[in-house]
């Protein structure tokens, strides 16, 4: 393998970063929640989109328009994001999943790190 390709792959390693995906019943709630996380430096940024969801609930298939946020953050901050989500989310069973970042441009990865806390204990 070309040494330059190996070096580039190593620079793209993102073991400390992830994307947290949260859905909610409406965009307004999710935007306010995302603003809280950004102001507390728990996530660097988020993309919010409207989605059409289908899921089983209490014995029947439900269908709903919801909002979905994809937030970039550090893996070390996920427990605090989860705790806040469970405390504030309007659903009994909030959808929160964490997706590892496999690769990203080095500048973008640095931007995520620069705009989030170094760990959950920091203020």
N, C-alpha and C positions, 0 to 999 in steps of 0.2 A: 504494500500500500504506500502511496505517496506520502512522505513525511508532512507535507503541508496540509493534506487532507486529514491526517491523524491529529495534527495540532488544531485545526479548525473544529473537528469533532469534539476534542477535549474542551475547547473554549465554549462550545454550545451545551456542555453538560449542565443540567439545571436541577440537581438533586434537591436543592433547597427551595425551589419554587413550584407552585401549582396553580390550578384554576379551581375556584369554588363555584359551583352552580347551585343556585337557589331559585325555586319557583314560588310564586305568591298569587293571591287572587286578583290583584290589580297592580298596575304600574306605579301608581302614586305611593302605595305602601313600600314597594320595592325600591323606588327612588329615594325615599326618605331613609330607609334602612341602609342603602348603599352610601348615602351622604354621611351617615353616622360612622360607618366603617372607614370611609376615606378620611374623615376628620380625626378619627382616633388612630389613623395610620395602620389599620388592620388590613386594608387592601389598597392597592395603588390605583386601581381604576376598574370600571365595570362597563359591560355592554348589556343593555336591557332591550329585550324584544318581546313582542306579543306572540304567544303560542296558543295552539289549540290542543288541549289535553284530553286523553281518554284513559280511564283507570277504573279498576273495581273499587267500590266502597259500599260497605254495609249490604252486600248481597246483590248489587246491581252495577252495571257499567255506567259510569258517570262521564259526562262530556262538559268541558268548561273552557272558556277563554281565560288564560292566565298570563302573567308576565314571568319572564325568565331572565335572570342576571348571571352573567359569566364574569367572575371577579378574579383578577390576578393578585396573588399574594405569596407570602412565604409559608412553607409547610408548618413551621413552628407556631404560626398564628392561628392555625385551623381550630385548635381546641377552644380558643376564646371566641372565634366567629361562631362555632357551633353552640357554645353556651349562650351567646347573645341571641342567636336565631331561635333556639328553643324557648328562651324567656319572652321574646317579643312577637314571634310569628303568630298570625291569626289561625293557622291550621293546627289541628290536633296532631297530625303527622306531617311536619314540614319536609319537603323534598330538599335535601342538601347532600350533594355528592362532591367529592374531591377528585380531580383529574390531574395526574402528574404532567408537567410540561416536559416533553421529550426534547424539544429544541426550540430556540428562539434566537433572534439576532442578539449579539452581545450587548449592544447599546440598549435594547429594550429590556433585557434581563437586568442590566444595571439600573435602569429607570425604575423597575419594580422594586428592587432592593433599596434604592435611594428614597422611595416614597412610602416605605413600610417600616415598621419597627424592626429592630434587629432580633427581638424575641418577645414573647408574650408578657414578660415581667417588666419590660421597659415602659416608660411613660412619656 
